Amino acid sequence: MSTLLLRLAGPLQAWGSGSRFTVRGTDEAPTKSGVVGLLAAARGLRRTDPLEDLLDLRFGVRVDQPGTVERDFQTARSVDGSRSYPLTHRYYLADAVFLAAVEGDDGLIAALDEAVRRPVFPLYLGRRAFPPSGPVTLGTRDGGVWDVLQDEPWQAASWYRRRQGPTVHLDVRVDAAAVPAGHDGVHRPRLTTVRDEPKSFDPHRREWGLRAVSTATARLDNLEGRRGPGWHDPMALVGGA
């Protein structure tokens, strides 16, 4: 088994698992259905196509830079202007960076990596208006999503890293089945259930199932972090990438 790593970063993202009617929310981290949809687009699958082997992927995500939740609203009218539609409130994440991981058979993971490098359809971060700000794939790694997300270097922007301490603790959310037996008790996961297991993206028959999610913490060193009392960053006021 191997794991494909995806860096999901951009000015705006939205990963909603519970949006309804005039309120379009966003989760705090990418959803499995959203990332599977991104992979399906990369492979050239249409919404009515079966997801096939993508359904067996194990999924995990690490919150490297949480960003901030912002709210916008939109109005719409018919083409001739004779009819107006309800005002919608839309929430999204600004300046967030996530490390998503999908685990599967070596051949499938290699094929997905190649597809993301040369996608058939454009890739976006939850909504069509939100493209990624750079290359999405970081390549493949040996091992499962749990170990990879615990060990992979921090992907936050440099300006954000400089504002943190020398050690950071990042939220990690993975399919419960991907947590190995006998993991370190310091990282004991919390278990929840969400309706985020994609089954069909067909507009006439959209289906999601329940999946168990384990939430834990990854502890990583931050070589650019603050170094104790009195430390200051002379570039903090001007920011930087």
PASEBA-1860 file (N, C-alpha, C; in nm, 3 decimals):
! residues 241
1> MSTLLLRL> 0.084/-0.119/0.000/0.000/0.000/0.000/0.088/0.126/0.000 ~ 0.042/0.230/-0.066/0.113/0.359/-0.065/0.011/0.471/-0.054 ~ 0.064/0.592/-0.037/-0.022/0.707/-0.009/0.014/0.822/-0.101 ~ -0.087/0.887/-0.157/-0.069/1.008/-0.238/-0.094/1.129/-0.150 ~ -0.001/1.226/-0.154/-0.013/1.347/-0.075/-0.054/1.464/-0.163 ~ -0.151/1.541/-0.117/-0.201/1.656/-0.191/-0.192/1.780/-0.103 ~ -0.129/1.885/-0.153/-0.124/2.012/-0.081/-0.239/2.100/-0.133 ~ -0.336/2.123/-0.048/-0.455/2.199/-0.085/-0.443/2.339/-0.027
9> AGPLQAWG> -0.398/2.432/-0.110/-0.374/2.569/-0.067/-0.425/2.665/-0.173 ~ -0.482/2.776/-0.127/-0.532/2.877/-0.218/-0.589/2.994/-0.141 ~ -0.616/3.105/-0.208/-0.675/3.219/-0.138/-0.806/3.185/-0.070 ~ -0.889/3.101/-0.137/-1.019/3.062/-0.083/-1.042/2.913/-0.104 ~ -1.108/2.850/-0.006/-1.151/2.711/-0.017/-1.288/2.698/0.050 ~ -1.362/2.594/0.012/-1.489/2.564/0.078/-1.515/2.415/0.066 ~ -1.536/2.350/0.181/-1.554/2.205/0.184/-1.678/2.175/0.267 ~ -1.793/2.189/0.207/-1.918/2.172/0.281/-1.968/2.030/0.280
17> SGSRFTVR> -2.002/1.978/0.398/-2.065/1.846/0.407/-2.209/1.855/0.454 ~ -2.257/1.978/0.481/-2.393/1.991/0.532/-2.464/2.116/0.486 ~ -2.433/2.168/0.367/-2.497/2.290/0.318/-2.642/2.263/0.281 ~ -2.727/2.361/0.311/-2.869/2.346/0.280/-2.925/2.477/0.228 ~ -2.994/2.472/0.115/-3.074/2.582/0.062/-2.995/2.712/0.053 ~ -3.035/2.816/0.127/-2.974/2.947/0.110/-2.849/2.968/0.195 ~ -2.810/2.871/0.275/-2.689/2.880/0.356/-2.591/2.772/0.309 ~ -2.479/2.816/0.253/-2.378/2.723/0.203/-2.256/2.731/0.294
25> GTDEAPTK> -2.244/2.636/0.383/-2.137/2.640/0.481/-2.010/2.574/0.432 ~ -1.910/2.573/0.518/-1.785/2.502/0.490/-1.740/2.432/0.617 ~ -1.682/2.314/0.600/-1.619/2.245/0.712/-1.484/2.311/0.741 ~ -1.424/2.273/0.853/-1.295/2.331/0.889/-1.179/2.266/0.815 ~ -1.205/2.157/0.744/-1.100/2.087/0.671/-1.163/2.019/0.549 ~ -1.084/1.986/0.449/-1.137/1.919/0.331/-1.211/1.790/0.366 ~ -1.319/1.764/0.295/-1.398/1.643/0.314/-1.346/1.532/0.223 ~ -1.377/1.409/0.259/-1.338/1.297/0.174/-1.410/1.305/0.041
33> SGVVGLLA> -1.539/1.340/0.043/-1.614/1.348/-0.082/-1.557/1.455/-0.173 ~ -1.512/1.569/-0.115/-1.454/1.674/-0.196/-1.323/1.633/-0.261 ~ -1.238/1.563/-0.186/-1.108/1.521/-0.241/-1.127/1.408/-0.343 ~ -1.219/1.316/-0.316/-1.248/1.212/-0.415/-1.303/1.276/-0.542 ~ -1.386/1.380/-0.529/-1.434/1.451/-0.647/-1.321/1.516/-0.725 ~ -1.223/1.572/-0.655/-1.107/1.631/-0.720/-1.030/1.524/-0.798 ~ -1.011/1.407/-0.738/-0.941/1.298/-0.806/-1.019/1.248/-0.926 ~ -1.151/1.241/-0.912/-1.235/1.198/-1.024/-1.224/1.296/-1.140
41> AARGLRRT> -1.221/1.426/-1.111/-1.205/1.526/-1.216/-1.070/1.513/-1.284 ~ -0.966/1.486/-1.206/-0.833/1.470/-1.263/-0.829/1.352/-1.360 ~ -0.903/1.248/-1.330/-0.903/1.128/-1.416/-0.999/1.142/-1.534 ~ -1.078/1.249/-1.537/-1.170/1.271/-1.648/-1.306/1.206/-1.630 ~ -1.339/1.165/-1.508/-1.471/1.107/-1.483/-1.577/1.216/-1.480 ~ -1.692/1.188/-1.536/-1.804/1.280/-1.528/-1.891/1.244/-1.408 ~ -1.981/1.335/-1.371/-2.060/1.314/-1.249/-2.144/1.187/-1.257 ~ -2.185/1.150/-1.376/-2.269/1.032/-1.391/-2.189/0.902/-1.400
49> DPLEDLLD> -2.056/0.911/-1.408/-1.973/0.791/-1.415/-1.961/0.725/-1.278 ~ -1.954/0.593/-1.272/-1.932/0.526/-1.142/-1.793/0.559/-1.088 ~ -1.783/0.567/-0.957/-1.656/0.602/-0.894/-1.561/0.484/-0.886 ~ -1.613/0.364/-0.896/-1.534/0.242/-0.902/-1.429/0.235/-0.791 ~ -1.299/0.224/-0.830/-1.196/0.198/-0.730/-1.169/0.315/-0.637 ~ -1.221/0.433/-0.666/-1.201/0.547/-0.576/-1.275/0.528/-0.444 ~ -1.375/0.442/-0.444/-1.453/0.420/-0.323/-1.375/0.344/-0.216 ~ -1.270/0.274/-0.255/-1.195/0.194/-0.159/-1.076/0.269/-0.099
57> LRFGVRVD> -1.056/0.394/-0.137/-0.943/0.470/-0.086/-0.963/0.503/0.062 ~ -0.856/0.497/0.139/-0.857/0.547/0.276/-0.809/0.692/0.272 ~ -0.870/0.775/0.355/-0.849/0.919/0.345/-0.806/0.979/0.478 ~ -0.723/1.082/0.471/-0.685/1.158/0.589/-0.647/1.299/0.550 ~ -0.655/1.391/0.646/-0.619/1.530/0.619/-0.555/1.590/0.743 ~ -0.455/1.675/0.721/-0.388/1.745/0.830/-0.407/1.895/0.811 ~ -0.442/1.963/0.918/-0.467/2.107/0.912/-0.335/2.180/0.937 ~ -0.265/2.215/0.832/-0.134/2.279/0.845/-0.146/2.429/0.870
65> QPGTVERD> -0.250/2.491/0.816/-0.274/2.634/0.834/-0.425/2.654/0.829 ~ -0.491/2.674/0.943/-0.638/2.670/0.946/-0.707/2.780/0.869 ~ -0.642/2.893/0.847/-0.708/3.003/0.779/-0.817/3.065/0.864 ~ -0.899/3.146/0.802/-1.010/3.211/0.872/-1.140/3.189/0.795 ~ -1.249/3.177/0.869/-1.381/3.159/0.806/-1.436/3.295/0.769 ~ -1.474/3.312/0.643/-1.533/3.436/0.593/-1.673/3.409/0.540 ~ -1.756/3.514/0.539/-1.893/3.501/0.489/-1.917/3.600/0.377 ~ -1.984/3.554/0.274/-2.022/3.637/0.160/-2.170/3.611/0.132
73> FQTARSVD> -2.232/3.696/0.054/-2.369/3.667/0.013/-2.382/3.698/-0.136 ~ -2.477/3.629/-0.200/-2.496/3.643/-0.343/-2.643/3.662/-0.375 ~ -2.667/3.743/-0.476/-2.801/3.760/-0.529/-2.803/3.713/-0.673 ~ -2.919/3.678/-0.723/-2.932/3.630/-0.861/-3.068/3.668/-0.916 ~ -3.071/3.693/-1.046/-3.197/3.723/-1.116/-3.200/3.643/-1.244 ~ -3.320/3.626/-1.298/-3.333/3.558/-1.427/-3.269/3.642/-1.536 ~ -3.245/3.582/-1.653/-3.176/3.651/-1.761/-3.248/3.777/-1.803 ~ -3.382/3.774/-1.808/-3.457/3.892/-1.850/-3.485/3.989/-1.735
81> GSRSYPLT> -3.441/3.955/-1.614/-3.457/4.044/-1.501/-3.594/4.045/-1.438 ~ -3.681/3.958/-1.483/-3.819/3.960/-1.432/-3.836/3.884/-1.301 ~ -3.739/3.802/-1.264/-3.752/3.719/-1.144/-3.624/3.723/-1.064 ~ -3.637/3.741/-0.935/-3.521/3.738/-0.846/-3.523/3.610/-0.764 ~ -3.407/3.567/-0.722/-3.392/3.444/-0.647/-3.348/3.477/-0.503 ~ -3.367/3.383/-0.411/-3.334/3.411/-0.271/-3.187/3.449/-0.251 ~ -3.164/3.537/-0.156/-3.029/3.572/-0.116/-2.963/3.452/-0.051 ~ -2.840/3.419/-0.092/-2.770/3.305/-0.033/-2.648/3.354/0.043
89> HRYYLADA> -2.624/3.291/0.157/-2.506/3.320/0.239/-2.406/3.207/0.219 ~ -2.283/3.243/0.185/-2.182/3.143/0.154/-2.059/3.165/0.242 ~ -2.017/3.057/0.305/-1.901/3.062/0.394/-1.784/2.991/0.327 ~ -1.665/3.040/0.354/-1.546/2.979/0.296/-1.425/3.005/0.386 ~ -1.316/2.937/0.355/-1.191/2.949/0.431/-1.092/3.033/0.350 ~ -1.035/3.133/0.415/-0.937/3.218/0.350/-0.796/3.187/0.402 ~ -0.701/3.179/0.310/-0.559/3.158/0.344/-0.535/3.031/0.425 ~ -0.601/2.924/0.388/-0.583/2.795/0.457/-0.491/2.704/0.374
97> VFLAAVEG> -0.423/2.614/0.445/-0.337/2.514/0.381/-0.363/2.380/0.447 ~ -0.391/2.279/0.366/-0.418/2.145/0.418/-0.329/2.044/0.346 ~ -0.296/1.938/0.416/-0.225/1.825/0.359/-0.321/1.707/0.358 ~ -0.371/1.671/0.241/-0.464/1.559/0.228/-0.389/1.436/0.179 ~ -0.433/1.319/0.223/-0.366/1.194/0.188/-0.470/1.089/0.153 ~ -0.445/1.013/0.048/-0.531/0.901/0.010/-0.443/0.777/-0.003 ~ -0.489/0.669/0.056/-0.413/0.543/0.061/-0.483/0.436/-0.020 ~ -0.406/0.360/-0.096/-0.463/0.252/-0.175/-0.354/0.164/-0.234
105> DDGLIAAL> -0.393/0.079/-0.328/-0.296/-0.007/-0.395/-0.193/0.077/-0.469 ~ -0.072/0.024/-0.477/0.039/0.100/-0.536/0.008/0.147/-0.678 ~ -0.050/0.059/-0.760/-0.078/0.095/-0.899/-0.181/0.206/-0.909 ~ -0.286/0.199/-0.828/-0.390/0.303/-0.830/-0.333/0.436/-0.783 ~ -0.255/0.434/-0.675/-0.200/0.559/-0.622/-0.107/0.624/-0.723 ~ -0.025/0.545/-0.791/0.064/0.600/-0.894/-0.017/0.662/-1.008 ~ -0.126/0.597/-1.047/-0.210/0.649/-1.154/-0.279/0.779/-1.113 ~ -0.321/0.788/-0.987/-0.384/0.910/-0.939/-0.284/1.025/-0.933
113> DEAVRRPV> -0.161/0.995/-0.893/-0.057/1.098/-0.891/-0.035/1.154/-1.031 ~ -0.027/1.067/-1.128/-0.008/1.110/-1.267/-0.128/1.191/-1.315 ~ -0.249/1.150/-1.276/-0.369/1.222/-1.318/-0.373/1.363/-1.260 ~ -0.336/1.378/-1.134/-0.337/1.511/-1.072/-0.231/1.601/-1.135 ~ -0.121/1.544/-1.181/-0.018/1.624/-1.248/-0.066/1.672/-1.384 ~ -0.151/1.592/-1.450/-0.203/1.626/-1.583/-0.354/1.603/-1.585 ~ -0.430/1.685/-1.514/-0.573/1.661/-1.499/-0.651/1.681/-1.629 ~ -0.754/1.599/-1.647/-0.841/1.613/-1.763/-0.931/1.734/-1.746
121> FPLYLGRR> -0.993/1.749/-1.629/-1.076/1.864/-1.597/-1.004/1.953/-1.497 ~ -1.034/2.083/-1.496/-0.969/2.172/-1.400/-0.994/2.129/-1.255 ~ -0.894/2.150/-1.171/-0.906/2.115/-1.030/-0.941/2.240/-0.950 ~ -1.025/2.224/-0.849/-1.060/2.337/-0.764/-1.080/2.289/-0.621 ~ -1.078/2.383/-0.529/-1.080/2.353/-0.386/-1.220/2.364/-0.329 ~ -1.304/2.269/-0.366/-1.439/2.262/-0.312/-1.545/2.330/-0.396 ~ -1.515/2.446/-0.453/-1.607/2.517/-0.541/-1.532/2.560/-0.666 ~ -1.607/2.575/-0.775/-1.542/2.601/-0.903/-1.467/2.733/-0.906
129> AFPPSGPV> -1.506/2.829/-0.825/-1.440/2.959/-0.825/-1.309/2.960/-0.747 ~ -1.272/2.846/-0.685/-1.157/2.843/-0.595/-1.048/2.751/-0.648 ~ -0.961/2.798/-0.739/-0.852/2.715/-0.789/-0.739/2.706/-0.688 ~ -0.657/2.602/-0.693/-0.539/2.593/-0.607/-0.435/2.696/-0.648 ~ -0.351/2.736/-0.552/-0.252/2.841/-0.578/-0.120/2.785/-0.629 ~ -0.105/2.656/-0.637/0.020/2.597/-0.686/-0.001/2.451/-0.717 ~ 0.108/2.377/-0.746/0.095/2.233/-0.773/0.024/2.163/-0.658 ~ -0.065/2.071/-0.692/-0.147/2.003/-0.590/-0.076/1.880/-0.534
137> TLGTRDGG> -0.019/1.798/-0.620/0.040/1.674/-0.572/0.182/1.695/-0.518 ~ 0.210/1.630/-0.407/0.345/1.625/-0.350/0.410/1.491/-0.377 ~ 0.342/1.405/-0.457/0.397/1.274/-0.488/0.344/1.167/-0.395 ~ 0.402/1.050/-0.404/0.357/0.935/-0.326/0.458/0.900/-0.218 ~ 0.407/0.833/-0.115/0.491/0.789/-0.003/0.458/0.643/0.029 ~ 0.554/0.568/0.076/0.528/0.434/0.126/0.457/0.445/0.261 ~ 0.366/0.352/0.287/0.296/0.352/0.415/0.155/0.406/0.404 ~ 0.085/0.405/0.519/-0.054/0.446/0.524/-0.071/0.592/0.560
145> VWDVLQDE> -0.196/0.640/0.550/-0.223/0.782/0.572/-0.187/0.827/0.713 ~ -0.208/0.741/0.813/-0.181/0.781/0.951/-0.033/0.816/0.971 ~ 0.056/0.726/0.932/0.198/0.748/0.951/0.249/0.862/0.863 ~ 0.200/0.870/0.741/0.247/0.975/0.650/0.210/1.113/0.703 ~ 0.088/1.129/0.752/0.046/1.260/0.802/0.114/1.297/0.934 ~ 0.164/1.198/1.007/0.239/1.226/1.129/0.381/1.273/1.099 ~ 0.437/1.232/0.985/0.579/1.253/0.958/0.610/1.358/0.852 ~ 0.516/1.388/0.764/0.545/1.478/0.651/0.575/1.620/0.701
153> PWQAASWY> 0.676/1.687/0.643/0.710/1.824/0.683/0.590/1.919/0.673 ~ 0.592/2.019/0.756/0.485/2.118/0.764/0.475/2.196/0.634 ~ 0.351/2.219/0.586/0.328/2.282/0.457/0.274/2.425/0.467 ~ 0.268/2.481/0.587/0.215/2.616/0.603/0.305/2.718/0.534 ~ 0.247/2.835/0.502/0.324/2.943/0.442/0.430/2.993/0.539 ~ 0.539/3.047/0.485/0.649/3.091/0.568/0.607/3.200/0.665 ~ 0.524/3.295/0.620/0.482/3.403/0.710/0.403/3.348/0.829 ~ 0.330/3.239/0.807/0.253/3.179/0.915/0.343/3.102/1.011
161> RRRQGPTV> 0.441/3.031/0.957/0.532/2.955/1.041/0.610/3.046/1.135 ~ 0.650/3.164/1.085/0.728/3.256/1.168/0.649/3.307/1.288 ~ 0.519/3.299/1.282/0.436/3.350/1.392/0.404/3.244/1.497 ~ 0.448/3.121/1.474/0.421/3.012/1.567/0.546/2.983/1.651 ~ 0.532/2.895/1.749/0.643/2.857/1.833/0.733/2.754/1.768 ~ 0.837/2.710/1.838/0.933/2.614/1.781/0.875/2.474/1.762 ~ 0.761/2.445/1.826/0.692/2.317/1.809/0.544/2.346/1.782 ~ 0.487/2.277/1.686/0.346/2.296/1.654/0.272/2.164/1.670
169> HLDVRVDA> 0.144/2.173/1.704/0.057/2.057/1.715/-0.058/2.074/1.616 ~ -0.062/1.989/1.515/-0.156/2.002/1.404/-0.265/1.897/1.414 ~ -0.390/1.940/1.388/-0.502/1.846/1.387/-0.489/1.750/1.269 ~ -0.512/1.623/1.295/-0.510/1.519/1.192/-0.642/1.443/1.198 ~ -0.708/1.428/1.083/-0.836/1.358/1.076/-0.827/1.250/0.970 ~ -0.845/1.125/1.010/-0.831/1.014/0.917/-0.947/0.917/0.933 ~ -0.970/0.837/0.827/-1.066/0.728/0.840/-1.026/0.641/0.958 ~ -1.123/0.607/1.042/-1.091/0.530/1.162/-1.022/0.398/1.129
177> AAVPAGHD> -1.059/0.338/1.016/-0.999/0.211/0.978/-0.851/0.225/0.942 ~ -0.804/0.350/0.920/-0.665/0.371/0.881/-0.573/0.390/1.001 ~ -0.629/0.397/1.123/-0.547/0.414/1.243/-0.488/0.279/1.282 ~ -0.356/0.266/1.285/-0.295/0.136/1.316/-0.317/0.096/1.461 ~ -0.322/-0.032/1.485/-0.334/-0.082/1.622/-0.206/-0.051/1.699 ~ -0.221/-0.017/1.828/-0.106/0.008/1.912/-0.036/0.138/1.885 ~ -0.109/0.241/1.832/-0.047/0.370/1.808/-0.009/0.436/1.940 ~ 0.077/0.536/1.932/0.127/0.607/2.050/0.011/0.667/2.127
185> GVHRPRLT> 0.003/0.637/2.255/-0.107/0.688/2.337/-0.112/0.839/2.344 ~ 0.003/0.906/2.324/0.002/1.052/2.325/-0.088/1.106/2.214 ~ -0.101/1.030/2.107/-0.179/1.074/1.994/-0.314/1.002/1.988 ~ -0.367/0.961/2.103/-0.491/0.884/2.104/-0.602/0.961/2.033 ~ -0.665/0.902/1.931/-0.764/0.977/1.852/-0.901/0.984/1.918 ~ -0.976/1.086/1.880/-1.115/1.101/1.918/-1.201/1.056/1.800 ~ -1.302/0.978/1.826/-1.381/0.916/1.719/-1.513/0.989/1.701 ~ -1.546/1.024/1.576/-1.675/1.084/1.540/-1.727/1.016/1.414
193> TVRDEPKS> -1.853/1.043/1.382/-1.914/0.988/1.261/-1.971/1.103/1.178 ~ -1.940/1.105/1.048/-1.988/1.210/0.959/-2.046/1.146/0.833 ~ -2.140/1.217/0.769/-2.196/1.169/0.642/-2.111/1.226/0.529 ~ -2.002/1.156/0.500/-1.904/1.208/0.405/-1.836/1.096/0.327 ~ -1.903/0.982/0.312/-1.848/0.872/0.234/-1.915/0.874/0.097 ~ -1.844/0.925/-0.007/-1.910/0.940/-0.138/-1.945/0.806/-0.200 ~ -2.064/0.801/-0.258/-2.108/0.682/-0.331/-2.144/0.715/-0.475 ~ -2.204/0.832/-0.497/-2.241/0.874/-0.633/-2.249/1.025/-0.638
201> FDPHRREW> -2.191/1.084/-0.746/-2.200/1.228/-0.769/-2.304/1.261/-0.875 ~ -2.379/1.162/-0.922/-2.481/1.183/-1.024/-2.582/1.287/-0.974 ~ -2.605/1.398/-1.048/-2.700/1.501/-1.002/-2.839/1.447/-0.973 ~ -2.876/1.337/-1.039/-3.008/1.278/-1.017/-3.010/1.175/-0.905 ~ -2.892/1.141/-0.852/-2.886/1.038/-0.748/-2.758/1.054/-0.666 ~ -2.745/1.168/-0.601/-2.628/1.191/-0.518/-2.641/1.110/-0.389 ~ -2.535/1.042/-0.353/-2.540/0.956/-0.234/-2.411/0.969/-0.152 ~ -2.429/0.982/-0.022/-2.318/0.979/0.072/-2.351/0.884/0.185
209> GLRAVSTA> -2.255/0.810/0.229/-2.272/0.722/0.343/-2.200/0.777/0.465 ~ -2.218/0.710/0.577/-2.151/0.749/0.701/-2.009/0.692/0.704 ~ -1.918/0.766/0.762/-1.783/0.714/0.784/-1.734/0.757/0.922 ~ -1.658/0.669/0.984/-1.601/0.698/1.116/-1.468/0.771/1.096 ~ -1.450/0.880/1.170/-1.332/0.964/1.157/-1.260/0.972/1.291 ~ -1.130/0.948/1.290/-1.047/0.963/1.410/-0.971/1.096/1.401 ~ -0.983/1.178/1.504/-0.914/1.307/1.509/-0.805/1.301/1.615 ~ -0.685/1.333/1.576/-0.570/1.327/1.668/-0.481/1.448/1.642
217> TARLDNLE> -0.355/1.439/1.686/-0.261/1.550/1.676/-0.127/1.502/1.624 ~ -0.069/1.580/1.535/0.068/1.556/1.490/0.158/1.663/1.549 ~ 0.269/1.623/1.609/0.365/1.716/1.669/0.484/1.729/1.576 ~ 0.510/1.853/1.528/0.618/1.877/1.433/0.705/1.992/1.481 ~ 0.832/1.987/1.444/0.924/2.096/1.474/0.904/2.210/1.375 ~ 0.922/2.333/1.423/0.909/2.452/1.340/1.039/2.531/1.348 ~ 1.125/2.515/1.248/1.256/2.579/1.250/1.249/2.730/1.232 ~ 1.134/2.781/1.184/1.118/2.924/1.164/1.042/2.990/1.279
225> GRRGPGWH> 1.008/2.914/1.382/0.921/2.965/1.487/0.990/3.059/1.583 ~ 0.909/3.126/1.664/0.960/3.215/1.768/1.044/3.136/1.868 ~ 1.145/3.198/1.922/1.241/3.127/2.006/1.238/3.165/2.153 ~ 1.129/3.219/2.202/1.120/3.246/2.345/1.091/3.392/2.373 ~ 1.089/3.432/2.502/1.058/3.570/2.541/1.152/3.670/2.475 ~ 1.094/3.778/2.428/1.173/3.884/2.367/1.199/3.865/2.219 ~ 1.168/3.744/2.167/1.191/3.720/2.024/1.089/3.796/1.942 ~ 1.130/3.852/1.831/1.036/3.918/1.742/1.078/3.894/1.599
233> DPMALVGG> 0.980/3.905/1.510/1.003/3.887/1.367/1.004/4.025/1.301 ~ 1.118/4.074/1.254/1.123/4.208/1.196/1.043/4.222/1.067 ~ 1.008/4.106/1.004/0.931/4.112/0.879/0.783/4.089/0.900 ~ 0.738/4.076/1.024/0.599/4.041/1.050/0.502/4.144/0.994 ~ 0.541/4.273/0.999/0.450/4.379/0.955/0.433/4.385/0.804 ~ 0.530/4.335/0.730/0.519/4.341/0.585/0.475/4.209/0.526 ~ 0.461/4.104/0.609/0.413/3.974/0.563/0.514/3.908/0.472 ~ 0.463/3.834/0.377/0.549/3.761/0.284/0.491/3.627/0.255
241> A> 0.535/3.564/0.148/0.481/3.435/0.107/0.553/3.325/0.182
END
